[in-house]
Amino acid sequence: MKNDAYIIAAKRTAVIPKGGAFKTLNIHELAAPVIRALLKEANVPSTSINEIILSNAVGGGGNPARPTALAAGLPEHIGGFTIDRQCTGGLDAIWLAAQMVMSGSHNIIIAGGSESASCRPIRMRINHNTGEKIAYDRPIFTGLIDRDPDMIDSVAEIAVSSGISKEAQEAWAINSHKKASNTNFKSEIVNINNQNKDTFTRKLNKKICERAPILKGNISSATTAVDSDAAAFCIVVSEKVAKNFPNAIRIVHGVSSAGVPDTPAFATINSINRILETTKITIESLKVIEIMEAYSAQALIAKNEFKFHEQLINRGGGALARGHPIGASGAILAVRLFHELQKTDGNGLATIAAAGGLGSALILSTVSP
């Protein structure tokens, strides 16, 4: 007998750029208040939680899911576990939780991500010949010397080859900020340190975009999401539990995939193709679409490939208007999708790419199976 998985509640912190109001908060200090708020809103006792899955990308390790569980007041027997799939991790954590519920091993799981770009440790390698300590900013994503580009290098190259102009990218970014400015996020944001809104959202315009520094090719700082601090989580439950929650949204399917290592900007295309093929859900049936905006060009690549209607994409703006808390960004997409589907019946898609050629997608639905 098939056991469907559902999301019954979804919340996040505000997204605050690195060095801002969350600069002193560690991973678990961002995550725990969100989990407590989720449990309170859903009226779910902490003793009923079976597991917590936390995505984190730039922290220092040590399984931050464990201190998060303890700080949130979950029972001490819940160890929690942490995953690292870089940008896709937050979405993958939710799909992993869904699979555990579908298997029948668990009934209620908290899943999502938490990231503190402000508190990320300094990473160093040791030159074993000289003993010199050499700082580095990013790890090895593929292990292939000539096929391990920075994401911005891949996006800049593909933007040019795909004919995505600087002007088109700027227009996308301006619209992202405009949509975010016109959206009320009160139902999804947990107030921490008196922060109840995404502080990076602003009145972006063409003149500001024209003055923005070029980072690579035709990619500018205005069309690139800023490093940020945030946390986002969902409560994933079995069908039996979901029957008590009229606003529950069904998790139809998820995909965690990989493509060509040196073109990670194309990874969302692979994951979208796979999830649509597996579920037999049509593009026309999608009522809400959340695409990660690490870069304007990245979102435009997916939009153009599938001819998505722009009015369905990122209705409340995207990461360009908020920021990119790497390990939490995928979970923020799921939180946004959950809340948008409370207002729109039908199917919703969230998708995100990561360095190394990784791509993930998740489909949620208000439609009964």
DRENTI-255608 format. One record per residue (C-alpha): x, y, z; residue number from 1; residue in one letter. Coordinates in Angstrom, 3 decimals. Layout:
BEGIN
X,Y,Z,NUM,A
...
//
This chain:
BEGIN
0.000,0.000,0.000,1,M
1.385,3.397,-1.017,2,K
2.022,5.816,1.840,3,N
2.035,9.402,0.592,4,D
4.003,12.141,2.352,5,A
2.668,15.618,3.088,6,Y
3.902,18.975,4.345,7,I
1.649,20.314,7.095,8,I
3.606,23.445,8.033,9,A
6.493,25.433,6.558,10,A
8.358,28.417,7.952,11,K
11.594,30.334,7.596,12,R
13.536,33.181,9.074,13,T
13.964,36.434,7.242,14,A
16.885,36.242,4.816,15,V
19.599,38.655,5.952,16,I
22.791,39.398,3.968,17,P
26.084,38.276,5.495,18,K
27.296,40.622,8.208,19,G
23.800,41.874,8.989,20,G
21.396,41.382,11.886,21,A
22.070,37.618,12.070,22,F
25.864,37.894,12.001,23,K
26.325,36.517,15.542,24,T
23.871,33.622,15.190,25,L
25.220,30.144,14.584,26,N
23.484,27.502,12.480,27,I
21.448,26.011,15.330,28,H
20.539,29.447,16.684,29,E
18.923,30.325,13.361,30,L
17.220,26.953,12.995,31,A
15.812,26.266,16.474,32,A
13.323,29.191,16.629,33,P
11.886,28.152,13.259,34,V
11.328,24.595,14.464,35,I
9.710,25.764,17.690,36,R
7.385,28.042,15.702,37,A
6.476,25.193,13.355,38,L
5.545,22.881,16.207,39,L
3.499,25.591,17.891,40,K
1.598,26.546,14.749,41,E
0.837,22.943,13.811,42,A
0.118,22.014,17.439,43,N
2.459,19.045,17.109,44,V
4.107,17.873,20.364,45,P
7.893,17.670,20.202,46,S
7.699,14.120,21.546,47,T
6.027,12.989,18.312,48,S
8.958,14.004,16.107,49,I
10.874,11.022,14.729,50,N
13.823,12.766,13.095,51,E
15.323,16.057,11.962,52,I
17.225,16.448,8.698,53,I
19.239,19.642,8.279,54,L
21.070,20.873,5.205,55,S
24.193,22.966,5.689,56,N
26.958,23.833,3.251,57,A
29.499,26.301,4.644,58,V
29.550,25.462,8.351,59,G
32.330,23.718,10.201,60,G
30.734,20.274,10.340,61,G
29.973,18.488,13.595,62,G
26.402,17.544,12.632,63,N
24.607,20.847,13.391,64,P
21.303,18.956,13.263,65,A
22.061,17.654,16.763,66,R
22.511,21.023,18.544,67,P
19.537,22.285,16.540,68,T
17.340,19.464,17.846,69,A
18.422,20.120,21.427,70,L
18.048,23.900,21.139,71,A
14.561,23.433,19.678,72,A
13.506,21.350,22.668,73,G
13.152,18.064,20.819,74,L
13.571,14.843,22.832,75,P
17.191,13.960,23.538,76,E
16.898,10.617,21.745,77,H
16.531,12.443,18.414,78,I
20.074,12.623,17.086,79,G
19.323,14.369,13.818,80,G
21.540,14.233,10.792,81,F
23.078,16.811,8.511,82,T
23.454,16.658,4.748,83,I
25.702,18.674,2.450,84,D
24.706,18.960,-1.186,85,R
25.570,22.631,-1.337,86,Q
22.766,24.747,-2.849,87,C
20.392,21.822,-3.450,88,T
20.647,20.468,0.105,89,G
17.604,22.185,1.617,90,G
15.297,20.781,-1.059,91,L
16.994,17.384,-0.886,92,D
16.470,17.231,2.886,93,A
12.716,17.573,2.387,94,I
12.604,14.932,-0.340,95,W
14.724,12.613,1.809,96,L
12.274,13.096,4.681,97,A
9.394,12.320,2.322,98,A
11.036,9.074,1.237,99,Q
11.530,8.020,4.858,100,M
7.854,8.697,5.532,101,V
6.805,6.887,2.362,102,M
8.838,3.864,3.442,103,S
6.780,3.638,6.616,104,G
9.789,3.988,8.917,105,S
8.748,7.428,10.231,106,H
5.548,9.432,10.630,107,N
6.753,12.968,11.403,108,I
10.067,14.508,10.334,109,I
11.353,18.070,10.440,110,I
13.426,18.822,7.345,111,A
15.062,21.862,5.814,112,G
18.254,23.853,6.036,113,G
20.146,26.470,7.996,114,S
23.094,28.564,6.887,115,E
25.244,31.219,8.479,116,S
27.474,32.808,5.884,117,A
28.498,35.277,8.595,118,S
29.826,32.565,10.906,119,C
31.432,30.336,8.300,120,R
34.860,29.183,9.431,121,P
38.084,30.054,7.669,122,I
39.121,26.970,5.698,123,R
42.807,26.151,5.288,124,M
44.992,23.550,3.629,125,R
48.503,22.693,4.749,126,I
51.414,22.546,2.324,127,N
53.079,19.407,3.648,128,H
56.419,20.361,2.119,129,N
56.661,23.770,3.773,130,T
54.097,23.566,6.566,131,G
52.476,26.714,5.203,132,E
48.752,27.105,5.873,133,K
46.872,28.230,2.784,134,I
43.357,29.645,3.093,135,A
40.764,28.666,0.503,136,Y
37.216,29.828,-0.109,137,D
35.566,26.840,-1.768,138,R
36.096,23.084,-1.684,139,P
36.629,20.758,-4.618,140,I
33.217,20.069,-6.192,141,F
34.091,17.492,-8.868,142,T
37.686,16.381,-8.318,143,G
38.319,17.001,-12.015,144,L
40.956,19.695,-12.397,145,I
39.713,20.976,-15.751,146,D
35.994,20.390,-15.085,147,R
35.347,22.097,-11.756,148,D
34.348,25.678,-12.553,149,P
33.003,28.228,-10.137,150,D
29.256,28.532,-10.633,151,M
29.570,32.107,-11.878,152,I
32.027,31.039,-14.592,153,D
29.574,28.418,-15.839,154,S
26.606,30.787,-15.732,155,V
28.493,33.588,-17.490,156,A
29.582,31.279,-20.297,157,E
26.112,29.790,-20.777,158,I
24.439,33.210,-20.621,159,A
26.472,34.296,-23.635,160,V
26.054,31.029,-25.561,161,S
22.297,31.036,-24.853,162,S
21.862,34.640,-25.955,163,G
20.768,35.902,-22.528,164,I
21.624,39.598,-22.542,165,S
22.695,41.764,-19.646,166,K
19.502,43.781,-20.132,167,E
17.307,40.674,-19.852,168,A
19.090,39.679,-16.654,169,Q
18.627,43.144,-15.186,170,E
14.940,43.182,-16.069,171,A
14.522,39.833,-14.309,172,W
16.282,41.104,-11.184,173,A
14.225,44.314,-11.108,174,I
11.018,42.296,-11.370,175,N
12.158,39.922,-8.626,176,S
12.597,42.820,-6.214,177,H
9.277,44.338,-7.296,178,K
7.378,41.098,-6.668,179,K
9.061,40.613,-3.294,180,A
8.204,44.184,-2.283,181,S
4.539,43.547,-3.083,182,N
4.254,40.241,-1.193,183,T
3.221,39.731,2.429,184,N
5.417,37.033,3.992,185,F
3.937,37.309,7.479,186,K
2.576,33.753,7.504,187,S
5.960,32.194,6.750,188,E
8.606,34.319,8.500,189,I
9.566,33.655,12.116,190,V
10.700,36.838,13.859,191,N
14.247,36.510,15.209,192,I
16.183,39.476,16.635,193,N
13.292,41.725,15.564,194,N
13.835,40.734,11.933,195,Q
10.521,39.937,10.264,196,N
11.273,40.838,6.653,197,K
13.933,40.197,4.026,198,D
16.149,43.246,4.358,199,T
17.867,43.054,0.969,200,F
14.628,43.643,-0.973,201,T
14.657,47.144,-2.436,202,R
13.450,49.357,-5.275,203,K
15.909,48.152,-7.868,204,L
15.892,50.067,-11.136,205,N
17.732,50.213,-14.438,206,K
20.103,52.988,-13.345,207,K
21.216,51.049,-10.278,208,I
21.725,47.943,-12.418,209,C
23.836,49.881,-14.911,210,E
26.145,51.036,-12.097,211,R
26.502,47.561,-10.584,212,A
30.010,46.067,-10.927,213,P
30.496,43.346,-13.526,214,I
31.527,40.073,-11.876,215,L
32.017,37.891,-14.943,216,K
31.010,38.192,-18.593,217,G
27.646,39.970,-18.581,218,N
26.859,38.948,-14.975,219,I
26.781,41.854,-12.501,220,S
26.323,42.166,-8.760,221,S
22.736,43.307,-9.409,222,A
21.926,40.029,-11.144,223,T
23.633,37.837,-8.539,224,T
22.148,36.755,-5.210,225,A
24.105,37.903,-2.149,226,V
25.534,35.497,0.440,227,D
23.117,35.425,3.355,228,S
22.080,33.973,6.709,229,D
18.749,32.163,7.103,230,A
16.966,28.954,8.061,231,A
13.872,27.244,6.660,232,A
12.069,24.038,7.645,233,F
8.968,21.980,6.898,234,C
7.111,19.349,8.896,235,I
6.833,16.268,6.684,236,V
4.255,13.689,7.758,237,V
2.531,10.491,6.692,238,S
-0.902,10.432,5.095,239,E
-2.376,9.155,8.358,240,K
-1.111,12.220,10.223,241,V
-1.957,14.620,7.387,242,A
-5.663,13.762,7.580,243,K
-5.853,15.971,10.671,244,N
-4.495,18.995,8.770,245,F
-6.815,20.492,6.126,246,P
-4.032,22.691,4.717,247,N
-1.639,19.781,4.139,248,A
0.109,19.767,0.755,249,I
1.076,16.449,-0.828,250,R
4.650,15.754,-1.863,251,I
4.214,14.189,-5.286,252,V
7.824,13.405,-6.113,253,H
11.373,14.658,-5.847,254,G
14.522,14.328,-7.910,255,V
18.123,14.688,-6.792,256,S
20.223,14.372,-9.904,257,S
23.505,15.303,-11.515,258,A
24.529,16.266,-14.998,259,G
27.651,17.439,-16.784,260,V
30.105,18.520,-14.038,261,P
31.402,21.617,-15.796,262,D
27.997,23.082,-16.719,263,T
26.167,23.256,-13.369,264,P
23.984,26.100,-14.646,265,A
22.173,23.523,-16.812,266,F
21.517,21.163,-13.880,267,A
17.964,22.381,-13.250,268,T
17.005,21.432,-16.797,269,I
18.028,17.834,-16.177,270,N
16.156,17.636,-12.866,271,S
12.986,19.220,-14.286,272,I
12.994,16.859,-17.257,273,N
13.388,13.869,-14.968,274,R
10.653,14.833,-12.523,275,I
8.137,15.666,-15.256,276,L
8.900,12.401,-17.038,277,E
8.574,10.346,-13.844,278,T
5.363,11.956,-12.614,279,T
3.751,12.452,-16.053,280,K
2.787,15.915,-14.832,281,I
2.600,18.416,-17.670,282,T
4.079,21.880,-17.759,283,I
0.585,23.209,-18.431,284,E
-0.674,21.804,-15.107,285,S
1.915,23.714,-13.059,286,L
0.258,26.630,-11.275,287,K
3.233,27.804,-9.203,288,V
6.948,27.553,-10.012,289,I
9.833,28.380,-7.674,290,E
13.178,28.609,-9.473,291,I
16.363,29.401,-7.594,292,M
17.748,32.792,-8.585,293,E
21.398,32.439,-7.691,294,A
21.799,34.432,-10.887,295,Y
19.213,36.002,-13.176,296,S
20.692,34.058,-16.070,297,A
20.242,30.764,-14.251,298,Q
16.517,31.344,-13.799,299,A
16.156,32.556,-17.382,300,L
17.862,29.421,-18.695,301,I
15.166,27.237,-17.107,302,A
12.323,29.585,-18.037,303,K
13.370,29.700,-21.675,304,N
14.042,25.971,-21.959,305,E
10.571,24.971,-20.752,306,F
8.709,28.082,-21.922,307,K
7.330,28.630,-18.435,308,F
4.869,31.506,-18.106,309,H
6.741,34.237,-16.257,310,E
3.741,35.153,-14.087,311,Q
3.868,31.670,-12.515,312,L
7.538,31.933,-11.535,313,I
8.626,33.208,-8.123,314,N
5.408,35.082,-7.415,315,R
6.904,36.548,-4.264,316,G
10.234,37.317,-5.848,317,G
13.286,35.109,-5.632,318,G
16.759,34.875,-4.168,319,A
17.874,37.959,-6.093,320,L
15.526,39.974,-3.890,321,A
16.355,38.101,-0.680,322,R
19.782,36.517,-0.727,323,G
21.337,33.069,-0.997,324,H
21.880,31.207,2.305,325,P
23.397,28.233,0.497,326,I
22.306,25.251,2.605,327,G
18.881,26.768,3.285,328,A
17.986,28.118,-0.162,329,S
16.318,24.937,-1.398,330,G
14.215,24.741,1.748,331,A
13.168,28.376,1.291,332,I
11.894,27.455,-2.172,333,L
9.790,24.685,-0.603,334,A
8.444,27.044,2.073,335,V
7.496,29.581,-0.587,336,R
5.868,26.879,-2.714,337,L
3.861,25.578,0.244,338,F
2.479,29.033,1.047,339,H
1.726,29.899,-2.578,340,E
-0.208,26.637,-2.974,341,L
-2.362,27.629,-0.006,342,Q
-3.720,30.296,-2.366,343,K
-3.762,28.292,-5.614,344,T
-5.097,24.791,-6.263,345,D
-2.960,22.570,-8.451,346,G
0.631,21.445,-8.879,347,N
3.740,23.388,-7.924,348,G
7.399,22.910,-8.855,349,L
10.561,23.964,-7.021,350,A
13.985,23.542,-8.590,351,T
17.573,24.477,-7.796,352,I
21.083,23.790,-9.124,353,A
24.406,23.427,-7.336,354,A
28.107,23.414,-8.127,355,A
29.420,20.111,-9.394,356,G
26.561,19.756,-11.861,357,G
23.923,18.911,-9.255,358,L
20.250,19.674,-9.702,359,G
17.143,18.978,-7.637,360,S
13.414,19.379,-8.130,361,A
10.318,18.829,-6.001,362,L
6.654,18.778,-6.977,363,I
3.946,19.561,-4.427,364,L
0.229,19.335,-5.094,365,S
-3.144,20.203,-3.627,366,T
-4.681,17.606,-5.951,367,V
-5.614,14.222,-4.472,368,S
-3.670,11.266,-5.916,369,P
//
